[in-house]
Amino acid sequence: MINPGDIVYRLRKGGFIHDRPVVVKDNVGLVIKERRKIKPTEVPQYYVQFNKETPKWYYQHDLHKIGGERNEDAILHNQHSRA
């Protein structure tokens, strides 16, 4: 769960090189505020500023919260090696 004040990375999706979302660690962003969901089916949105760019709205699935990357990478690696 992402909250205002969290530091996040952007996710890069698709293309010929990547078959799954890849974390882009070149830029870090600060979550400024969260858009309140009106319907339960809506995807959460966050107002994020990356570097000194103008803040923009991003969907939750386009962001990756910083923290625990080692554990997530190890879990993904173990899942792929078992398959």
VENGIBEL-V927551 format. One record per residue. RES is the residue in one letter. BURIAL is I if it has 24 or more other ideal C-beta (glycine too) atoms within 12 Angstrom, else O. Layout:
RES | BURIAL
RES | BURIAL
This chain:
M | O
I | I
N | O
P | O
G | O
D | I
I | I
V | I
Y | I
R | I
L | O
R | O
K | O
G | O
G | O
F | O
I | O
H | O
D | O
R | O
P | O
V | O
V | I
V | O
K | O
D | O
N | O
V | I
G | I
L | I
V | I
I | I
K | O
E | I
R | O
R | O
K | O
I | O
K | O
P | O
T | O
E | O
V | O
P | I
Q | O
Y | I
Y | I
V | I
Q | O
F | I
N | O
K | O
E | O
T | O
P | O
K | O
W | O
Y | I
Y | O
Q | I
H | O
D | I
L | I
H | I
K | I
I | O
G | O
G | O
E | O
R | O
N | O
E | O
D | O
A | O
I | O
L | O
H | O
N | O
Q | O
H | O
S | O
R | O
A | O
